[in-house]
Amino acid sequence: MRNVRFGRYARVLAVLAVALIAAGCLLFVSAPDIEEIAPQTVAVGEELTVEIATDGHGREVTLTYRIDGGEWVNIEGTTFTYTFNAAGEYVVTITASNGLRSSETSFTVTVTP
C-alpha cells in the first residue's frame, strides 16, 4: 500500500514540475516591440495611412487599434488606414500582441476642415 501512495505522489509531483516549467517558459517571452508613431495631420475625408513597425521576437504579431477609447479593431497586416469624417484632434492607440504579451503606443491625429 505504501508503494501505491508513493507512486501517486510521484505522478502528482511530475505533473506539477511540468506545469511549473511551462509557466516559467512563458515568463521569458518578451512583449513585442512597437515603434513610436509621430503625430499626424490629415484633412477631413482624406485617408490616413501609417506603417507600423514591430518586432515580435520570433513570434507572429497581431495588431489592433482604437480611436479615442472606442472599440478595438483588427489591423490587416502592418498598415493602419482610417478616414476621419470630422475635424478635431483624436488619439489613436495601436496594440501589438504576440499571443502571450502585448505592448502599445499612441499618437495624435489632427484632422483639419
N, CA and C atoms as an extended XYZ file, in Angstrom:
339
Properties=species:S:1:pos:R:3:atomname:S:1:resname:S:1:resid:I:1 pbc="F F F"
N         0.817       -1.203        0.000 N   MET     1
C         0.000        0.000        0.000 CA  MET     1
C         0.863        1.271        0.000 C   MET     1
N         1.967        1.209        0.727 N   ARG     2
C         2.843        2.363        0.802 CA  ARG     2
C         3.432        2.722       -0.567 C   ARG     2
N         3.793        1.733       -1.398 N   ASN     3
C         4.343        1.971       -2.732 CA  ASN     3
C         3.308        2.579       -3.669 C   ASN     3
N         2.037        2.200       -3.513 N   VAL     4
C         0.972        2.754       -4.352 CA  VAL     4
C         0.821        4.244       -4.066 C   VAL     4
N         0.844        4.615       -2.759 N   ARG     5
C         0.740        6.017       -2.387 CA  ARG     5
C         1.932        6.813       -2.910 C   ARG     5
N         3.114        6.250       -2.796 N   PHE     6
C         4.315        6.911       -3.284 CA  PHE     6
C         4.230        7.133       -4.796 C   PHE     6
N         3.705        6.131       -5.520 N   GLY     7
C         3.548        6.256       -6.970 CA  GLY     7
C         2.621        7.392       -7.340 C   GLY     7
N         1.530        7.568       -6.592 N   ARG     8
C         0.598        8.673       -6.854 CA  ARG     8
C         1.272       10.018       -6.611 C   ARG     8
N         1.992       10.117       -5.495 N   TYR     9
C         2.688       11.366       -5.184 CA  TYR     9
C         3.733       11.691       -6.245 C   TYR     9
N         4.432       10.663       -6.705 N   ALA    10
C         5.448       10.875       -7.738 CA  ALA    10
C         4.816       11.401       -9.018 C   ALA    10
N         3.648       10.872       -9.403 N   ARG    11
C         2.961       11.353      -10.605 CA  ARG    11
C         2.503       12.799      -10.426 C   ARG    11
N         1.951       13.109       -9.261 N   VAL    12
C         1.497       14.478       -8.996 CA  VAL    12
C         2.675       15.439       -9.052 C   VAL    12
N         3.786       15.066       -8.448 N   LEU    13
C         4.971       15.922       -8.477 CA  LEU    13
C         5.491       16.105       -9.901 C   LEU    13
N         5.446       15.059      -10.702 N   ALA    14
C         5.897       15.164      -12.095 CA  ALA    14
C         5.011       16.122      -12.873 C   ALA    14
N         3.699       16.032      -12.692 N   VAL    15
C         2.769       16.935      -13.381 CA  VAL    15
C         3.006       18.372      -12.938 C   VAL    15
N         3.201       18.588      -11.637 N   LEU    16
C         3.471       19.936      -11.138 CA  LEU    16
C         4.780       20.481      -11.703 C   LEU    16
N         5.795       19.641      -11.800 N   ALA    17
C         7.082       20.078      -12.343 CA  ALA    17
C         6.932       20.516      -13.793 C   ALA    17
N         6.199       19.756      -14.586 N   VAL    18
C         5.983       20.124      -15.986 CA  VAL    18
C         5.219       21.436      -16.081 C   VAL    18
N         4.192       21.611      -15.243 N   ALA    19
C         3.408       22.850      -15.259 CA  ALA    19
C         4.274       24.046      -14.881 C   ALA    19
N         5.115       23.888      -13.880 N   LEU    20
C         5.989       24.995      -13.475 CA  LEU    20
C         7.012       25.328      -14.548 C   LEU    20
N         7.537       24.325      -15.223 N   ILE    21
C         8.488       24.579      -16.313 CA  ILE    21
C         7.797       25.330      -17.440 C   ILE    21
N         6.583       24.895      -17.799 N   ALA    22
C         5.838       25.574      -18.866 CA  ALA    22
C         5.542       27.018      -18.474 C   ALA    22
N         5.126       27.235      -17.229 N   ALA    23
C         4.831       28.601      -16.768 CA  ALA    23
C         6.098       29.445      -16.792 C   ALA    23
N         7.219       28.870      -16.410 N   GLY    24
C         8.484       29.598      -16.436 CA  GLY    24
C         8.874       30.003      -17.836 C   GLY    24
N         8.624       29.142      -18.799 N   CYS    25
C         8.935       29.472      -20.197 CA  CYS    25
C         8.112       30.661      -20.655 C   CYS    25
N         6.865       30.739      -20.221 N   LEU    26
C         6.008       31.857      -20.613 CA  LEU    26
C         6.514       33.166      -20.033 C   LEU    26
N         7.146       33.107      -18.870 N   LEU    27
C         7.657       34.320      -18.247 CA  LEU    27
C         8.788       34.940      -19.056 C   LEU    27
N         9.489       34.131      -19.849 N   PHE    28
C        10.628       34.627      -20.591 CA  PHE    28
C        10.275       35.077      -22.004 C   PHE    28
N         8.993       35.051      -22.372 N   VAL    29
C         8.559       35.547      -23.673 CA  VAL    29
C         8.420       37.065      -23.572 C   VAL    29
N         9.151       37.769      -24.399 N   SER    30
C         9.112       39.234      -24.377 CA  SER    30
C         7.871       39.758      -25.075 C   SER    30
N         7.410       40.903      -24.623 N   ALA    31
C         6.334       41.602      -25.321 CA  ALA    31
C         6.897       42.125      -26.641 C   ALA    31
N         6.073       42.224      -27.665 N   PRO    32
C         6.567       42.759      -28.945 CA  PRO    32
C         7.025       44.212      -28.783 C   PRO    32
N         8.017       44.570      -29.557 N   ASP    33
C         8.432       45.975      -29.623 CA  ASP    33
C         7.564       46.649      -30.679 C   ASP    33
N         7.164       47.878      -30.407 N   ILE    34
C         6.403       48.655      -31.375 CA  ILE    34
C         6.979       50.070      -31.381 C   ILE    34
N         7.340       50.541      -32.571 N   GLU    35
C         7.938       51.872      -32.676 CA  GLU    35
C         6.914       52.956      -32.393 C   GLU    35
N         7.397       54.042      -31.784 N   GLU    36
C         6.525       55.192      -31.574 CA  GLU    36
C         6.135       55.784      -32.920 C   GLU    36
N         4.962       56.383      -32.952 N   ILE    37
C         4.448       56.982      -34.186 CA  ILE    37
C         4.307       58.482      -33.952 C   ILE    37
N         4.845       59.255      -34.868 N   ALA    38
C         4.796       60.716      -34.754 CA  ALA    38
C         3.361       61.215      -34.928 C   ALA    38
N         3.054       62.375      -34.365 N   PRO    39
C         1.725       62.967      -34.588 CA  PRO    39
C         1.470       63.148      -36.083 C   PRO    39
N         0.214       63.009      -36.469 N   GLN    40
C        -0.180       63.066      -37.877 CA  GLN    40
C        -1.197       64.183      -38.083 C   GLN    40
N        -1.230       64.715      -39.301 N   THR    41
C        -2.234       65.709      -39.686 CA  THR    41
C        -2.836       65.268      -41.005 C   THR    41
N        -4.166       65.344      -41.088 N   VAL    42
C        -4.873       64.917      -42.289 CA  VAL    42
C        -6.126       65.783      -42.430 C   VAL    42
N        -6.620       65.946      -43.635 N   ALA    43
C        -7.847       66.713      -43.874 CA  ALA    43
C        -9.060       65.800      -43.717 C   ALA    43
N       -10.190       66.384      -43.397 N   VAL    44
C       -11.436       65.622      -43.299 CA  VAL    44
C       -11.675       64.896      -44.618 C   VAL    44
N       -12.019       63.617      -44.542 N   GLY    45
C       -12.314       62.826      -45.728 CA  GLY    45
C       -11.101       62.237      -46.420 C   GLY    45
N        -9.907       62.648      -46.000 N   GLU    46
C        -8.674       62.119      -46.589 CA  GLU    46
C        -8.237       60.883      -45.797 C   GLU    46
N        -7.807       59.847      -46.511 N   GLU    47
C        -7.389       58.618      -45.830 CA  GLU    47
C        -6.003       58.798      -45.212 C   GLU    47
N        -5.891       58.430      -43.938 N   LEU    48
C        -4.608       58.440      -43.239 CA  LEU    48
C        -4.036       57.033      -43.316 C   LEU    48
N        -2.778       56.919      -43.715 N   THR    49
C        -2.100       55.626      -43.788 CA  THR    49
C        -0.807       55.714      -42.996 C   THR    49
N        -0.634       54.794      -42.049 N   VAL    50
C         0.567       54.764      -41.217 CA  VAL    50
C         1.091       53.336      -41.186 C   VAL    50
N         2.363       53.174      -41.541 N   GLU    51
C         3.012       51.861      -41.466 CA  GLU    51
C         3.482       51.652      -40.026 C   GLU    51
N         3.192       50.490      -39.472 N   ILE    52
C         3.518       50.197      -38.078 CA  ILE    52
C         4.676       49.214      -38.041 C   ILE    52
N         5.779       49.629      -37.409 N   ALA    53
C         6.972       48.785      -37.313 CA  ALA    53
C         6.970       48.052      -35.978 C   ALA    53
N         7.022       46.716      -36.044 N   THR    54
C         7.027       45.902      -34.825 CA  THR    54
C         8.103       44.827      -34.919 C   THR    54
N         8.465       44.296      -33.757 N   ASP    55
C         9.359       43.139      -33.671 CA  ASP    55
C         8.752       42.187      -32.649 C   ASP    55
N         8.336       41.015      -33.104 N   GLY    56
C         7.699       40.030      -32.232 CA  GLY    56
C         8.666       39.064      -31.584 C   GLY    56
N         9.967       39.290      -31.762 N   HIS    57
C        10.991       38.420      -31.169 CA  HIS    57
C        10.774       36.963      -31.550 C   HIS    57
N        10.539       36.734      -32.842 N   GLY    58
C        10.376       35.380      -33.344 CA  GLY    58
C         8.952       34.856      -33.312 C   GLY    58
N         8.028       35.612      -32.767 N   ARG    59
C         6.625       35.200      -32.722 CA  ARG    59
C         5.808       36.103      -33.638 C   ARG    59
N         4.724       35.570      -34.169 N   GLU    60
C         3.822       36.352      -35.020 CA  GLU    60
C         3.152       37.448      -34.189 C   GLU    60
N         3.017       38.616      -34.787 N   VAL    61
C         2.417       39.763      -34.100 CA  VAL    61
C         1.091       40.112      -34.759 C   VAL    61
N         0.066       40.315      -33.948 N   THR    62
C        -1.207       40.828      -34.452 CA  THR    62
C        -1.388       42.245      -33.924 C   THR    62
N        -1.992       43.096      -34.745 N   LEU    63
C        -2.161       44.498      -34.403 CA  LEU    63
C        -3.641       44.856      -34.309 C   LEU    63
N        -3.965       45.693      -33.352 N   THR    64
C        -5.309       46.244      -33.225 CA  THR    64
C        -5.186       47.740      -32.961 C   THR    64
N        -6.276       48.459      -33.204 N   TYR    65
C        -6.278       49.890      -32.903 CA  TYR    65
C        -7.623       50.290      -32.307 C   TYR    65
N        -7.608       51.437      -31.649 N   ARG    66
C        -8.852       52.089      -31.236 CA  ARG    66
C        -8.614       53.590      -31.257 C   ARG    66
N        -9.698       54.313      -31.471 N   ILE    67
C        -9.627       55.765      -31.569 CA  ILE    67
C       -10.416       56.367      -30.422 C   ILE    67
N        -9.745       57.237      -29.657 N   ASP    68
C       -10.359       57.909      -28.506 CA  ASP    68
C       -11.074       56.936      -27.569 C   ASP    68
N       -10.450       55.807      -27.291 N   GLY    69
C       -11.007       54.859      -26.326 CA  GLY    69
C       -12.188       54.058      -26.823 C   GLY    69
N       -12.423       54.050      -28.129 N   GLY    70
C       -13.544       53.286      -28.688 CA  GLY    70
C       -13.260       51.794      -28.724 C   GLY    70
N       -13.967       51.110      -29.583 N   GLU    71
C       -13.822       49.656      -29.722 CA  GLU    71
C       -12.493       49.306      -30.398 C   GLU    71
N       -11.924       48.160      -29.996 N   TRP    72
C       -10.707       47.662      -30.648 CA  TRP    72
C       -11.062       47.078      -32.008 C   TRP    72
N       -10.244       47.376      -33.010 N   VAL    73
C       -10.453       46.898      -34.376 CA  VAL    73
C        -9.143       46.248      -34.849 C   VAL    73
N        -9.237       45.086      -35.502 N   ASN    74
C        -8.044       44.411      -36.026 CA  ASN    74
C        -7.466       45.168      -37.207 C   ASN    74
N        -6.148       45.143      -37.324 N   ILE    75
C        -5.445       45.733      -38.457 CA  ILE    75
C        -4.976       44.586      -39.340 C   ILE    75
N        -5.285       44.658      -40.611 N   GLU    76
C        -4.800       43.664      -41.570 CA  GLU    76
C        -3.365       44.018      -41.934 C   GLU    76
N        -2.432       43.119      -41.685 N   GLY    77
C        -1.029       43.382      -41.988 CA  GLY    77
C        -0.423       44.361      -41.005 C   GLY    77
N         0.391       45.270      -41.519 N   THR    78
C         1.098       46.222      -40.643 CA  THR    78
C         0.793       47.676      -40.996 C   THR    78
N        -0.309       47.914      -41.715 N   THR    79
C        -0.650       49.270      -42.127 CA  THR    79
C        -1.981       49.696      -41.526 C   THR    79
N        -1.942       50.787      -40.768 N   PHE    80
C        -3.159       51.389      -40.217 CA  PHE    80
C        -3.693       52.362      -41.246 C   PHE    80
N        -4.957       52.205      -41.634 N   THR    81
C        -5.607       53.167      -42.541 CA  THR    81
C        -6.952       53.542      -41.938 C   THR    81
N        -7.277       54.819      -42.045 N   TYR    82
C        -8.552       55.283      -41.495 CA  TYR    82
C        -8.888       56.619      -42.147 C   TYR    82
N       -10.167       56.855      -42.350 N   THR    83
C       -10.644       58.129      -42.879 CA  THR    83
C       -11.494       58.803      -41.810 C   THR    83
N       -11.077       59.980      -41.381 N   PHE    84
C       -11.807       60.740      -40.367 CA  PHE    84
C       -12.834       61.621      -41.063 C   PHE    84
N       -14.057       61.630      -40.539 N   ASN    85
C       -15.148       62.379      -41.172 CA  ASN    85
C       -15.490       63.681      -40.460 C   ASN    85
N       -14.736       64.008      -39.419 N   ALA    86
C       -14.990       65.256      -38.701 CA  ALA    86
C       -13.663       65.852      -38.254 C   ALA    86
N       -13.598       67.193      -38.295 N   ALA    87
C       -12.387       67.880      -37.851 CA  ALA    87
C       -12.235       67.718      -36.343 C   ALA    87
N       -10.994       67.771      -35.877 N   GLY    88
C       -10.727       67.668      -34.445 CA  GLY    88
C        -9.405       66.985      -34.193 C   GLY    88
N        -9.153       66.731      -32.917 N   GLU    89
C        -7.926       66.026      -32.544 CA  GLU    89
C        -8.317       64.685      -31.943 C   GLU    89
N        -7.685       63.634      -32.403 N   TYR    90
C        -8.008       62.272      -31.987 CA  TYR    90
C        -6.758       61.580      -31.467 C   TYR    90
N        -6.943       60.652      -30.542 N   VAL    91
C        -5.847       59.815      -30.054 CA  VAL    91
C        -6.082       58.404      -30.571 C   VAL    91
N        -5.087       57.905      -31.312 N   VAL    92
C        -5.145       56.544      -31.849 CA  VAL    92
C        -4.177       55.685      -31.035 C   VAL    92
N        -4.664       54.571      -30.526 N   THR    93
C        -3.835       53.638      -29.770 CA  THR    93
C        -3.673       52.362      -30.590 C   THR    93
N        -2.435       51.943      -30.777 N   ILE    94
C        -2.105       50.716      -31.505 CA  ILE    94
C        -1.558       49.709      -30.495 C   ILE    94
N        -2.076       48.480      -30.530 N   THR    95
C        -1.576       47.412      -29.663 CA  THR    95
C        -0.986       46.308      -30.518 C   THR    95
N         0.204       45.850      -30.132 N   ALA    96
C         0.873       44.717      -30.777 CA  ALA    96
C         0.863       43.558      -29.785 C   ALA    96
N         0.388       42.397      -30.224 N   SER    97
C         0.318       41.226      -29.356 CA  SER    97
C         0.972       40.031      -30.028 C   SER    97
N         1.693       39.243      -29.237 N   ASN    98
C         2.276       38.006      -29.765 CA  ASN    98
C         1.545       36.777      -29.234 C   ASN    98
N         0.358       36.976      -28.702 N   GLY    99
C        -0.440       35.874      -28.177 CA  GLY    99
C        -0.207       35.625      -26.702 C   GLY    99
N         0.900       36.087      -26.171 N   LEU   100
C         1.200       35.918      -24.751 CA  LEU   100
C         1.350       37.251      -24.041 C   LEU   100
N         1.944       38.193      -24.720 N   ARG   101
C         2.156       39.528      -24.141 CA  ARG   101
C         1.830       40.575      -25.203 C   ARG   101
N         1.636       41.790      -24.741 N   SER   102
C         1.325       42.863      -25.684 CA  SER   102
C         1.974       44.162      -25.232 C   SER   102
N         2.076       45.082      -26.163 N   SER   103
C         2.560       46.429      -25.872 CA  SER   103
C         1.773       47.387      -26.760 C   SER   103
N         1.789       48.657      -26.383 N   GLU   104
C         1.023       49.608      -27.178 CA  GLU   104
C         1.717       50.950      -27.262 C   GLU   104
N         1.291       51.694      -28.255 N   THR   105
C         1.747       53.052      -28.451 CA  THR   105
C         0.546       53.887      -28.893 C   THR   105
N         0.595       55.167      -28.601 N   SER   106
C        -0.488       56.069      -29.011 CA  SER   106
C         0.094       57.258      -29.760 C   SER   106
N        -0.704       57.818      -30.649 N   PHE   107
C        -0.307       59.028      -31.346 CA  PHE   107
C        -1.534       59.883      -31.593 C   PHE   107
N        -1.314       61.167      -31.786 N   THR   108
C        -2.446       62.076      -32.042 CA  THR   108
C        -2.584       62.316      -33.542 C   THR   108
N        -3.832       62.506      -33.912 N   VAL   109
C        -4.157       62.849      -35.302 CA  VAL   109
C        -4.956       64.144      -35.265 C   VAL   109
N        -4.452       65.151      -35.955 N   THR   110
C        -5.178       66.404      -36.089 CA  THR   110
C        -5.863       66.375      -37.445 C   THR   110
N        -7.196       66.483      -37.413 N   VAL   111
C        -7.985       66.452      -38.642 CA  VAL   111
C        -8.463       67.876      -38.911 C   VAL   111
N        -8.039       68.386      -40.062 N   THR   112
C        -8.367       69.768      -40.420 CA  THR   112
C        -9.568       69.788      -41.373 C   THR   112
N       -10.334       70.915      -41.329 N   PRO   113
C       -11.518       71.012      -42.219 CA  PRO   113
C       -11.142       71.062      -43.688 C   PRO   113
